[in-house]
Amino acid sequence: MSIPGFREELIEVPHEGGEPGPVAEAKEAVAELVSARARRWVYALYALGSVILGAIQVGYSAGGFTHPIWLTIATAVWVFLGGSQGLLALLKTPLT
């Protein structure tokens, strides 16, 4: 799938000596490990899970109920997992 205005090629970041820096090397490693199709599913599932957890929390709050322990734990773990999503997105974002 092609997105207008989006370049697929890897942009290397030169550092001392003119060779690619660690960001470019990390991008190459991620490109080999996680396909664009897999990333799309990961992002979609994370977004869906976030909406579901958020809706449950809003429902408890609107009803004036105390949040159950499982919801507090699930939300904390979900937010922690979001860090990996952000890192994956960062490594796949072109530097322009």
PyMOL commands that set and color helices and strands:
alter all, ss='L'
color gray80, all
select helices_A, chain A and resi 16-18+22-33+36-62+69-91
alter helices_A, ss='H'
color red, helices_A
deselect
rebuild
show_as cartoon
